[in-house]
Amino acid sequence: MTTRHLVMFRRLADVPADAANEADLMARLDALGANIAGIESWRVAANEHDRPVCWDHVLEADLTDDAALATYLAHPEHQALLPDLRAYFDMAVVDYATGGPDE
């Protein structure tokens, strides 16, 4: 079964908006999709609606299985990016299996 990895990003309330930094962070995140084995699909997108409930960006990734997710999470490029993401964004993460009998 495929493992889906969803991450929502919202700029931290106490961090001033910095469009150039935000674009760089999202570009670096987007680049990970081509560099790590086990990733089947990878999409980084920005929110398109101005509503208080919305987060700023989302990562939608499908990985071959839980082992591929573990490989991605431990990958040096992912680990190098995390401190920069955490300094700018609050993140919410959901990981779940897809491709079961109900899909």
N, CA, C and O atoms as a GROMACS GRO file, in nm:
protein
  412
    1MET      N    1   0.082  -0.119   0.000
    1MET     CA    2   0.000   0.000   0.000
    1MET      C    3   0.087   0.125   0.000
    1MET      O    4   0.192   0.130   0.064
    2THR      N    5   0.043   0.224  -0.070
    2THR     CA    6   0.110   0.353  -0.074
    2THR      C    7   0.089   0.428   0.057
    2THR      O    8  -0.017   0.417   0.119
    3THR      N    9   0.188   0.503   0.098
    3THR     CA   10   0.177   0.589   0.215
    3THR      C   11   0.168   0.733   0.168
    3THR      O   12   0.254   0.782   0.096
    4ARG      N   13   0.062   0.800   0.210
    4ARG     CA   14   0.044   0.942   0.177
    4ARG      C   15   0.096   1.026   0.293
    4ARG      O   16   0.066   0.999   0.409
    5HIS      N   17   0.174   1.128   0.259
    5HIS     CA   18   0.235   1.220   0.356
    5HIS      C   19   0.185   1.360   0.322
    5HIS      O   20   0.218   1.414   0.217
    6LEU      N   21   0.104   1.417   0.411
    6LEU     CA   22   0.050   1.553   0.392
    6LEU      C   23   0.109   1.644   0.498
    6LEU      O   24   0.112   1.611   0.616
    7VAL      N   25   0.155   1.760   0.455
    7VAL     CA   26   0.206   1.860   0.548
    7VAL      C   27   0.147   1.995   0.510
    7VAL      O   28   0.157   2.038   0.395
    8MET      N   29   0.087   2.062   0.607
    8MET     CA   30   0.038   2.197   0.587
    8MET      C   31   0.134   2.293   0.656
    8MET      O   32   0.185   2.264   0.765
    9PHE      N   33   0.158   2.406   0.592
    9PHE     CA   34   0.253   2.506   0.642
    9PHE      C   35   0.181   2.639   0.661
    9PHE      O   36   0.106   2.683   0.574
   10ARG      N   37   0.206   2.702   0.776
   10ARG     CA   38   0.151   2.835   0.803
   10ARG      C   39   0.262   2.916   0.870
   10ARG      O   40   0.325   2.871   0.965
   11ARG      N   41   0.283   3.038   0.819
   11ARG     CA   42   0.387   3.123   0.878
   11ARG      C   43   0.360   3.143   1.026
   11ARG      O   44   0.246   3.168   1.067
   12LEU      N   45   0.464   3.130   1.105
   12LEU     CA   46   0.452   3.151   1.249
   12LEU      C   47   0.405   3.293   1.277
   12LEU      O   48   0.447   3.388   1.210
   13ALA      N   49   0.318   3.309   1.374
   13ALA     CA   50   0.257   3.439   1.404
   13ALA      C   51   0.360   3.544   1.442
   13ALA      O   52   0.340   3.663   1.414
   14ASP      N   53   0.468   3.504   1.504
   14ASP     CA   54   0.569   3.602   1.549
   14ASP      C   55   0.682   3.622   1.448
   14ASP      O   56   0.782   3.686   1.480
   15VAL      N   57   0.668   3.567   1.330
   15VAL     CA   58   0.771   3.581   1.226
   15VAL      C   59   0.720   3.677   1.118
   15VAL      O   60   0.613   3.655   1.061
   16PRO      N   61   0.795   3.782   1.089
   16PRO     CA   62   0.752   3.875   0.983
   16PRO      C   63   0.746   3.805   0.847
   16PRO      O   64   0.830   3.720   0.816
   17ALA      N   65   0.649   3.842   0.767
   17ALA     CA   66   0.639   3.787   0.632
   17ALA      C   67   0.763   3.824   0.552
   17ALA      O   68   0.810   3.937   0.556
   18ASP      N   69   0.814   3.727   0.478
   18ASP     CA   70   0.931   3.746   0.393
   18ASP      C   71   0.909   3.661   0.268
   18ASP      O   72   0.941   3.543   0.265
   19ALA      N   73   0.852   3.724   0.165
   19ALA     CA   74   0.812   3.652   0.045
   19ALA      C   75   0.929   3.579  -0.021
   19ALA      O   76   0.913   3.468  -0.069
   20ALA      N   77   1.046   3.640  -0.022
   20ALA     CA   78   1.162   3.577  -0.086
   20ALA      C   79   1.204   3.452  -0.009
   20ALA      O   80   1.232   3.348  -0.069
   21ASN      N   81   1.209   3.462   0.122
   21ASN     CA   82   1.246   3.347   0.204
   21ASN      C   83   1.142   3.236   0.191
   21ASN      O   84   1.177   3.118   0.178
   22GLU      N   85   1.016   3.273   0.194
   22GLU     CA   86   0.908   3.175   0.181
   22GLU      C   87   0.916   3.102   0.047
   22GLU      O   88   0.901   2.980   0.042
   23ALA      N   89   0.940   3.176  -0.060
   23ALA     CA   90   0.952   3.114  -0.193
   23ALA      C   91   1.073   3.021  -0.198
   23ALA      O   92   1.066   2.913  -0.257
   24ASP      N   93   1.183   3.062  -0.136
   24ASP     CA   94   1.303   2.978  -0.134
   24ASP      C   95   1.277   2.849  -0.056
   24ASP      O   96   1.317   2.741  -0.101
   25LEU      N   97   1.212   2.860   0.059
   25LEU     CA   98   1.182   2.741   0.138
   25LEU      C   99   1.095   2.643   0.061
   25LEU      O  100   1.119   2.522   0.062
   26MET      N  101   0.993   2.695  -0.006
   26MET     CA  102   0.903   2.607  -0.081
   26MET      C  103   0.973   2.548  -0.203
   26MET      O  104   0.945   2.433  -0.239
   27ALA      N  105   1.062   2.622  -0.266
   27ALA     CA  106   1.139   2.569  -0.380
   27ALA      C  107   1.233   2.457  -0.333
   27ALA      O  108   1.246   2.354  -0.400
   28ARG      N  109   1.296   2.477  -0.218
   28ARG     CA  110   1.384   2.374  -0.163
   28ARG      C  111   1.304   2.249  -0.126
   28ARG      O  112   1.350   2.137  -0.149
   29LEU      N  113   1.186   2.269  -0.070
   29LEU     CA  114   1.100   2.155  -0.037
   29LEU      C  115   1.057   2.083  -0.165
   29LEU      O  116   1.062   1.961  -0.172
   30ASP      N  117   1.017   2.158  -0.265
   30ASP     CA  118   0.973   2.099  -0.391
   30ASP      C  119   1.084   2.016  -0.455
   30ASP      O  120   1.056   1.911  -0.514
   31ALA      N  121   1.208   2.061  -0.444
   31ALA     CA  122   1.321   1.990  -0.504
   31ALA      C  123   1.344   1.853  -0.442
   31ALA      O  124   1.398   1.764  -0.507
   32LEU      N  125   1.303   1.835  -0.316
   32LEU     CA  126   1.324   1.705  -0.252
   32LEU      C  127   1.252   1.592  -0.325
   32LEU      O  128   1.297   1.478  -0.323
   33GLY      N  129   1.141   1.624  -0.388
   33GLY     CA  130   1.062   1.520  -0.455
   33GLY      C  131   1.136   1.447  -0.565
   33GLY      O  132   1.105   1.332  -0.596
   34ALA      N  133   1.234   1.512  -0.625
   34ALA     CA  134   1.310   1.450  -0.734
   34ALA      C  135   1.438   1.382  -0.684
   34ALA      O  136   1.506   1.314  -0.760
   35ASN      N  137   1.471   1.401  -0.556
   35ASN     CA  138   1.602   1.358  -0.507
   35ASN      C  139   1.601   1.238  -0.416
   35ASN      O  140   1.708   1.187  -0.380
   36ILE      N  141   1.484   1.190  -0.377
   36ILE     CA  142   1.478   1.085  -0.275
   36ILE      C  143   1.401   0.964  -0.329
   36ILE      O  144   1.290   0.977  -0.379
   37ALA      N  145   1.463   0.848  -0.318
   37ALA     CA  146   1.403   0.722  -0.366
   37ALA      C  147   1.275   0.691  -0.289
   37ALA      O  148   1.263   0.722  -0.171
   38GLY      N  149   1.182   0.628  -0.358
   38GLY     CA  150   1.058   0.583  -0.295
   38GLY      C  151   0.943   0.681  -0.307
   38GLY      O  152   0.832   0.650  -0.264
   39ILE      N  153   0.969   0.798  -0.364
   39ILE     CA  154   0.862   0.897  -0.381
   39ILE      C  155   0.794   0.871  -0.515
   39ILE      O  156   0.858   0.875  -0.620
   40GLU      N  157   0.664   0.845  -0.510
   40GLU     CA  158   0.587   0.820  -0.632
   40GLU      C  159   0.528   0.948  -0.689
   40GLU      O  160   0.525   0.966  -0.811
   41SER      N  161   0.481   1.035  -0.603
   41SER     CA  162   0.429   1.165  -0.649
   41SER      C  163   0.459   1.268  -0.542
   41SER      O  164   0.472   1.237  -0.424
   42TRP      N  165   0.470   1.394  -0.587
   42TRP     CA  166   0.516   1.502  -0.499
   42TRP      C  167   0.456   1.631  -0.549
   42TRP      O  168   0.477   1.669  -0.664
   43ARG      N  169   0.382   1.699  -0.465
   43ARG     CA  170   0.322   1.826  -0.506
   43ARG      C  171   0.330   1.925  -0.392
   43ARG      O  172   0.286   1.897  -0.280
   44VAL      N  173   0.386   2.041  -0.420
   44VAL     CA  174   0.388   2.153  -0.326
   44VAL      C  175   0.301   2.261  -0.388
   44VAL      O  176   0.321   2.299  -0.503
   45ALA      N  177   0.203   2.310  -0.311
   45ALA     CA  178   0.111   2.410  -0.363
   45ALA      C  179   0.087   2.519  -0.260
   45ALA      O  180   0.096   2.495  -0.139
   46ALA      N  181   0.056   2.638  -0.309
   46ALA     CA  182   0.024   2.752  -0.223
   46ALA      C  183  -0.128   2.766  -0.212
   46ALA      O  184  -0.201   2.735  -0.306
   47ASN      N  185  -0.172   2.811  -0.098
   47ASN     CA  186  -0.313   2.840  -0.078
   47ASN      C  187  -0.357   2.949  -0.176
   47ASN      O  188  -0.283   3.043  -0.201
   48GLU      N  189  -0.476   2.936  -0.229
   48GLU     CA  190  -0.526   3.032  -0.328
   48GLU      C  191  -0.643   3.115  -0.277
   48GLU      O  192  -0.699   3.196  -0.351
   49HIS      N  193  -0.680   3.096  -0.151
   49HIS     CA  194  -0.794   3.170  -0.096
   49HIS      C  195  -0.754   3.240   0.033
   49HIS      O  196  -0.679   3.186   0.114
   50ASP      N  197  -0.805   3.359   0.051
   50ASP     CA  198  -0.773   3.439   0.169
   50ASP      C  199  -0.883   3.420   0.274
   50ASP      O  200  -0.974   3.501   0.286
   51ARG      N  201  -0.870   3.310   0.349
   51ARG     CA  202  -0.964   3.281   0.458
   51ARG      C  203  -0.882   3.251   0.583
   51ARG      O  204  -0.779   3.184   0.573
   52PRO      N  205  -0.923   3.297   0.698
   52PRO     CA  206  -0.844   3.278   0.820
   52PRO      C  207  -0.816   3.131   0.853
   52PRO      O  208  -0.714   3.100   0.915
   53VAL      N  209  -0.905   3.042   0.814
   53VAL     CA  210  -0.889   2.901   0.846
   53VAL      C  211  -0.783   2.833   0.758
   53VAL      O  212  -0.733   2.726   0.794
   54CYS      N  213  -0.749   2.892   0.646
   54CYS     CA  214  -0.656   2.831   0.550
   54CYS      C  215  -0.511   2.843   0.596
   54CYS      O  216  -0.471   2.941   0.658
   55TRP      N  217  -0.434   2.740   0.564
   55TRP     CA  218  -0.291   2.743   0.584
   55TRP      C  219  -0.228   2.799   0.456
   55TRP      O  220  -0.297   2.814   0.355
   56ASP      N  221  -0.098   2.829   0.458
   56ASP     CA  222  -0.033   2.897   0.347
   56ASP      C  223   0.010   2.805   0.232
   56ASP      O  224   0.001   2.842   0.115
   57HIS      N  225   0.058   2.685   0.266
   57HIS     CA  226   0.111   2.592   0.166
   57HIS      C  227   0.078   2.450   0.209
   57HIS      O  228   0.046   2.424   0.325
   58VAL      N  229   0.087   2.359   0.112
   58VAL     CA  230   0.068   2.217   0.142
   58VAL      C  231   0.166   2.134   0.061
   58VAL      O  232   0.197   2.165  -0.054
   59LEU      N  233   0.213   2.027   0.123
   59LEU     CA  234   0.289   1.923   0.053
   59LEU      C  235   0.200   1.800   0.051
   59LEU      O  236   0.150   1.757   0.155
   60GLU      N  237   0.179   1.745  -0.068
   60GLU     CA  238   0.107   1.619  -0.085
   60GLU      C  239   0.205   1.522  -0.150
   60GLU      O  240   0.248   1.543  -0.263
   61ALA      N  241   0.240   1.416  -0.078
   61ALA     CA  242   0.337   1.321  -0.130
   61ALA      C  243   0.284   1.179  -0.115
   61ALA      O  244   0.226   1.144  -0.012
   62ASP      N  245   0.306   1.099  -0.218
   62ASP     CA  246   0.278   0.956  -0.210
   62ASP      C  247   0.412   0.884  -0.218
   62ASP      O  248   0.492   0.907  -0.308
   63LEU      N  249   0.434   0.797  -0.120
   63LEU     CA  250   0.556   0.718  -0.114
   63LEU      C  251   0.519   0.571  -0.126
   63LEU      O  252   0.407   0.531  -0.094
   64THR      N  253   0.612   0.490  -0.173
   64THR     CA  254   0.581   0.351  -0.203
   64THR      C  255   0.528   0.274  -0.082
   64THR      O  256   0.442   0.188  -0.097
   65ASP      N  257   0.578   0.306   0.037
   65ASP     CA  258   0.535   0.236   0.158
   65ASP      C  259   0.589   0.309   0.281
   65ASP      O  260   0.653   0.414   0.269
   66ASP      N  261   0.564   0.252   0.399
   66ASP     CA  262   0.611   0.315   0.523
   66ASP      C  263   0.764   0.321   0.529
   66ASP      O  264   0.820   0.415   0.586
   67ALA      N  265   0.830   0.222   0.472
   67ALA     CA  266   0.977   0.223   0.471
   67ALA      C  267   1.029   0.340   0.388
   67ALA      O  268   1.128   0.403   0.426
   68ALA      N  269   0.963   0.371   0.277
   68ALA     CA  270   1.003   0.485   0.195
   68ALA      C  271   0.980   0.616   0.270
   68ALA      O  272   1.060   0.709   0.259
   69LEU      N  273   0.871   0.624   0.347
   69LEU     CA  274   0.847   0.742   0.430
   69LEU      C  275   0.959   0.758   0.532
   69LEU      O  276   1.010   0.868   0.551
   70ALA      N  277   0.997   0.650   0.597
   70ALA     CA  278   1.106   0.656   0.695
   70ALA      C  279   1.237   0.699   0.629
   70ALA      O  280   1.312   0.777   0.687
   71THR      N  281   1.263   0.649   0.509
   71THR     CA  282   1.382   0.690   0.434
   71THR      C  283   1.379   0.839   0.404
   71THR      O  284   1.479   0.908   0.422
   72TYR      N  285   1.264   0.888   0.358
   72TYR     CA  286   1.248   1.030   0.329
   72TYR      C  287   1.271   1.114   0.454
   72TYR      O  288   1.345   1.212   0.450
   73LEU      N  289   1.207   1.076   0.563
   73LEU     CA  290   1.216   1.155   0.686
   73LEU      C  291   1.360   1.163   0.738
   73LEU      O  292   1.400   1.266   0.794
   74ALA      N  293   1.436   1.057   0.721
   74ALA     CA  294   1.574   1.053   0.769
   74ALA      C  295   1.676   1.105   0.668
   74ALA      O  296   1.793   1.123   0.701
   75HIS      N  297   1.632   1.130   0.546
   75HIS     CA  298   1.724   1.170   0.439
   75HIS      C  299   1.797   1.299   0.477
   75HIS      O  300   1.735   1.391   0.531
   76PRO      N  301   1.927   1.307   0.451
   76PRO     CA  302   2.004   1.427   0.488
   76PRO      C  303   1.951   1.559   0.428
   76PRO      O  304   1.958   1.663   0.493
   77GLU      N  305   1.898   1.555   0.307
   77GLU     CA  306   1.845   1.678   0.248
   77GLU      C  307   1.719   1.724   0.321
   77GLU      O  308   1.698   1.843   0.341
   78HIS      N  309   1.635   1.629   0.360
   78HIS     CA  310   1.516   1.661   0.438
   78HIS      C  311   1.556   1.715   0.575
   78HIS      O  312   1.504   1.817   0.621
   79GLN      N  313   1.648   1.646   0.640
   79GLN     CA  314   1.694   1.688   0.772
   79GLN      C  315   1.759   1.827   0.768
   79GLN      O  316   1.745   1.905   0.863
   80ALA      N  317   1.829   1.858   0.660
   80ALA     CA  318   1.894   1.990   0.648
   80ALA      C  319   1.791   2.102   0.631
   80ALA      O  320   1.814   2.214   0.675
   81LEU      N  321   1.678   2.072   0.567
   81LEU     CA  322   1.575   2.172   0.542
   81LEU      C  323   1.487   2.197   0.665
   81LEU      O  324   1.437   2.308   0.683
   82LEU      N  325   1.467   2.096   0.748
   82LEU     CA  326   1.373   2.108   0.860
   82LEU      C  327   1.397   2.228   0.951
   82LEU      O  328   1.300   2.297   0.984
   83PRO      N  329   1.519   2.256   0.995
   83PRO     CA  330   1.537   2.371   1.084
   83PRO      C  331   1.493   2.503   1.021
   83PRO      O  332   1.437   2.589   1.089
   84ASP      N  333   1.516   2.520   0.892
   84ASP     CA  334   1.475   2.642   0.823
   84ASP      C  335   1.323   2.649   0.811
   84ASP      O  336   1.264   2.756   0.829
   85LEU      N  337   1.260   2.536   0.781
   85LEU     CA  338   1.114   2.534   0.775
   85LEU      C  339   1.054   2.566   0.911
   85LEU      O  340   0.961   2.646   0.921
   86ARG      N  341   1.106   2.504   1.016
   86ARG     CA  342   1.053   2.524   1.152
   86ARG      C  343   1.074   2.666   1.204
   86ARG      O  344   0.999   2.713   1.289
   87ALA      N  345   1.176   2.734   1.152
   87ALA     CA  346   1.202   2.873   1.195
   87ALA      C  347   1.101   2.970   1.135
   87ALA      O  348   1.083   3.080   1.186
   88TYR      N  349   1.035   2.929   1.027
   88TYR     CA  350   0.943   3.019   0.956
   88TYR      C  351   0.797   2.972   0.963
   88TYR      O  352   0.706   3.055   0.967
   89PHE      N  353   0.775   2.842   0.965
   89PHE     CA  354   0.640   2.786   0.955
   89PHE      C  355   0.601   2.703   1.076
   89PHE      O  356   0.685   2.638   1.139
   90ASP      N  357   0.473   2.706   1.107
   90ASP     CA  358   0.409   2.604   1.188
   90ASP      C  359   0.369   2.496   1.089
   90ASP      O  360   0.332   2.527   0.976
   91MET      N  361   0.376   2.368   1.130
   91MET     CA  362   0.345   2.260   1.037
   91MET      C  363   0.247   2.162   1.103
   91MET      O  364   0.255   2.134   1.222
   92ALA      N  365   0.155   2.112   1.023
   92ALA     CA  366   0.064   2.005   1.065
   92ALA      C  367   0.084   1.890   0.968
   92ALA      O  368   0.085   1.910   0.846
   93VAL      N  369   0.100   1.769   1.021
   93VAL     CA  370   0.136   1.653   0.939
   93VAL      C  371   0.035   1.540   0.960
   93VAL      O  372  -0.008   1.513   1.072
   94VAL      N  373  -0.002   1.475   0.849
   94VAL     CA  374  -0.084   1.354   0.853
   94VAL      C  375  -0.022   1.254   0.757
   94VAL      O  376   0.007   1.286   0.642
   95ASP      N  377  -0.001   1.130   0.805
   95ASP     CA  378   0.050   1.021   0.723
   95ASP      C  379  -0.052   0.907   0.730
   95ASP      O  380  -0.098   0.871   0.838
   96TYR      N  381  -0.087   0.850   0.613
   96TYR     CA  382  -0.185   0.742   0.613
   96TYR      C  383  -0.167   0.654   0.490
   96TYR      O  384  -0.107   0.695   0.390
   97ALA      N  385  -0.219   0.532   0.499
   97ALA     CA  386  -0.210   0.436   0.389
   97ALA      C  387  -0.320   0.463   0.289
   97ALA      O  388  -0.432   0.497   0.326
   98THR      N  389  -0.288   0.447   0.161
   98THR     CA  390  -0.387   0.459   0.053
   98THR      C  391  -0.381   0.334  -0.031
   98THR      O  392  -0.289   0.253  -0.018
   99GLY      N  393  -0.480   0.318  -0.118
   99GLY     CA  394  -0.479   0.205  -0.209
   99GLY      C  395  -0.535   0.078  -0.150
   99GLY      O  396  -0.513  -0.030  -0.204
  100GLY      N  397  -0.606   0.090  -0.039
  100GLY     CA  398  -0.667  -0.027   0.023
  100GLY      C  399  -0.797  -0.064  -0.047
  100GLY      O  400  -0.830  -0.006  -0.150
  101PRO      N  401  -0.870  -0.158   0.008
  101PRO     CA  402  -0.993  -0.206  -0.057
  101PRO      C  403  -1.102  -0.099  -0.068
  101PRO      O  404  -1.192  -0.112  -0.151
  102ASP      N  405  -1.098   0.003   0.013
  102ASP     CA  406  -1.200   0.109   0.009
  102ASP      C  407  -1.170   0.220  -0.090
  102ASP      O  408  -1.250   0.312  -0.106
  103GLU      N  409  -1.055   0.213  -0.157
  103GLU     CA  410  -1.019   0.320  -0.252
  103GLU      C  411  -1.031   0.274  -0.394
  103GLU      O  412  -1.005   0.350  -0.486
   0.00000   0.00000   0.00000
